[in-house]
Amino acid sequence: MTPEFITYAFAFPILGVFLGLVYKGIDRRVSARLTSRIGPPIRQPFWDVGKLLLKETIVPENAVAWLFNAMPLVAFASSMTLLLYIPFGILKAPLEGYGDLVVILYLLTLQSLAMAIGGFASGSPFSSVGAQREMVLMMSYEMPLATVIVGFALVYRSFSLTTIATTPVWNMVGPLAGIGILLLLVALLIVTPAELAKLPFDIAEAETEIAEGMLAEYSGRNLALFYLSDAVRGFAMAAIEVVLFIPFTLSSIFNLSLTGPALYIVEGLWFLFKVLVVYLLAITLVRTSFARFRIEQASRVFWVYVNIIALVGLALVWMGV
Amino acid sequence: MGKLYSFKRSLWVFHASGGSCNACDIEIIAALTPRYDAERFGIRLVGSPRHADVLLVTGAIPRDFADKLKRIYEQMPDPKAVVVVGCCGTSGGVFYDSYNIAGPIDEIIPVDVYIPGCPPRPEAIIDGVVKAWLKIEKLEKQLEGKE
């Protein structure tokens, strides 16, 4: 436990929350522009959180109160922990060496699970339906997600995210495995909106049919925590994709020989830019263009099509490595 | 900058339709379209009264719906505001004195803003929701008075 480590451990989550909310603001703005609206200002998510913190927090009469109040904290804590495992560009992850891709997979699952348990604990039929749908959706998308991670483990013989971040995956593989990795990228991009409960896979939170589903009974502080963990999770998911698939640094592309603060600033901004591109392509564009699937359609998409893509990718990687 | 500053910038609206003929409801949807774009002001339609700051009520309220409307109002977390859209809700409109309706909405729940019209134009609806700020400013003054 060095002082540097402790500074990182506090700075990363605060920075992560800030960036998560900024990216959410950009996402809403771009989504509005895509539908030729003006859209809310980038600061809008900050105002939303500020307002939610001002509101009264209601615990429904027939909810399991301790579970109902604990789950937003669990979701928020797991998204904060998730941030500590992601190497930001050339910075090392604070918890490097204490966990790997598998832990990240579990932390991502834990958030969806916390929302589902919170939904069951609220004692409202809408929340129960939403939570059940979330469970079905999780069962559908976990398989392709796990396949992607196994594919990476095959290439690197390791689950460590830092190893993956330092050597770009495209240098590790031949042409055949390269096609496999590309297929895994496609599978992961399709899983992303489902993982983040965004359109077209926000079936568990369908506001028009089941009154916001799992979140139906949440208000005030609890809802603000879910809002924050959702924002952080969006940023973290895009960051993971960047670390896995496009870890190229500016210095390696242009053979720059930057040192000291200049290196960190340039590479930091480059990393944020890459995350923004992935965020806009995988989340904003998709959620603006598609309408919501029905739950059995979403299941079929993941169990049949995405699974085939991911498994073919895995097979190619296995043959190529 | 007041205590409720972020409140004014982010109003989440829950829409409860009583015995409405759907004209007001369509106009509410029109306020969200690219032409009027209420999201510019942070106004968003939400699906659950628990998330809402503003309750938008349309239509004359049938007697069967009156207690449900009261329950929706009670489920919203404080601070909250109620906006009535359309003539039917504000005064009873053409259903004034009908034996089927439970009276104007302000006899059932406290109303802060009335938007008359049959149906009101989307500009008027956005203006009305924004006027819900006035109530929040009133709350703000009360808060400051207490200190």
HADDOCK unambig.tbl for C-alpha pairs under 7 A between the chains (distance, minus, plus):
assign (segid A and resid 35 and name CA) (segid B and resid 34 and name CA) 6.94 0.50 0.50
assign (segid A and resid 36 and name CA) (segid B and resid 34 and name CA) 6.05 0.50 0.50
assign (segid A and resid 37 and name CA) (segid B and resid 34 and name CA) 4.62 0.50 0.50
assign (segid A and resid 37 and name CA) (segid B and resid 37 and name CA) 6.15 0.50 0.50
assign (segid A and resid 38 and name CA) (segid B and resid 40 and name CA) 6.38 0.50 0.50
assign (segid A and resid 39 and name CA) (segid B and resid 39 and name CA) 5.78 0.50 0.50
assign (segid A and resid 39 and name CA) (segid B and resid 40 and name CA) 4.77 0.50 0.50
assign (segid A and resid 40 and name CA) (segid B and resid 39 and name CA) 5.64 0.50 0.50
assign (segid A and resid 40 and name CA) (segid B and resid 40 and name CA) 4.19 0.50 0.50
assign (segid A and resid 40 and name CA) (segid B and resid 41 and name CA) 6.33 0.50 0.50
assign (segid A and resid 40 and name CA) (segid B and resid 42 and name CA) 5.92 0.50 0.50
assign (segid A and resid 44 and name CA) (segid B and resid 42 and name CA) 6.67 0.50 0.50
assign (segid A and resid 47 and name CA) (segid B and resid 6 and name CA) 4.71 0.50 0.50
assign (segid A and resid 47 and name CA) (segid B and resid 9 and name CA) 6.34 0.50 0.50
assign (segid A and resid 47 and name CA) (segid B and resid 10 and name CA) 6.14 0.50 0.50
assign (segid A and resid 48 and name CA) (segid B and resid 10 and name CA) 5.58 0.50 0.50
assign (segid A and resid 50 and name CA) (segid B and resid 6 and name CA) 5.78 0.50 0.50
assign (segid A and resid 51 and name CA) (segid B and resid 6 and name CA) 5.39 0.50 0.50
assign (segid A and resid 51 and name CA) (segid B and resid 7 and name CA) 4.90 0.50 0.50
assign (segid A and resid 51 and name CA) (segid B and resid 10 and name CA) 6.88 0.50 0.50
assign (segid A and resid 55 and name CA) (segid B and resid 77 and name CA) 6.42 0.50 0.50
assign (segid A and resid 55 and name CA) (segid B and resid 78 and name CA) 5.99 0.50 0.50
assign (segid A and resid 55 and name CA) (segid B and resid 79 and name CA) 6.47 0.50 0.50
assign (segid A and resid 56 and name CA) (segid B and resid 77 and name CA) 5.09 0.50 0.50
assign (segid A and resid 56 and name CA) (segid B and resid 78 and name CA) 5.32 0.50 0.50
assign (segid A and resid 57 and name CA) (segid B and resid 77 and name CA) 6.78 0.50 0.50
assign (segid A and resid 58 and name CA) (segid B and resid 77 and name CA) 6.65 0.50 0.50
assign (segid A and resid 207 and name CA) (segid B and resid 46 and name CA) 6.83 0.50 0.50
assign (segid A and resid 207 and name CA) (segid B and resid 47 and name CA) 4.56 0.50 0.50
assign (segid A and resid 208 and name CA) (segid B and resid 47 and name CA) 5.98 0.50 0.50
assign (segid A and resid 211 and name CA) (segid B and resid 47 and name CA) 4.47 0.50 0.50
assign (segid A and resid 211 and name CA) (segid B and resid 48 and name CA) 4.96 0.50 0.50
assign (segid A and resid 212 and name CA) (segid B and resid 47 and name CA) 5.49 0.50 0.50
assign (segid A and resid 212 and name CA) (segid B and resid 48 and name CA) 6.17 0.50 0.50
assign (segid A and resid 216 and name CA) (segid B and resid 48 and name CA) 5.61 0.50 0.50
assign (segid A and resid 216 and name CA) (segid B and resid 50 and name CA) 6.76 0.50 0.50
assign (segid A and resid 217 and name CA) (segid B and resid 50 and name CA) 5.94 0.50 0.50
assign (segid A and resid 218 and name CA) (segid B and resid 50 and name CA) 6.41 0.50 0.50
assign (segid A and resid 219 and name CA) (segid B and resid 50 and name CA) 5.45 0.50 0.50
assign (segid A and resid 219 and name CA) (segid B and resid 51 and name CA) 5.58 0.50 0.50
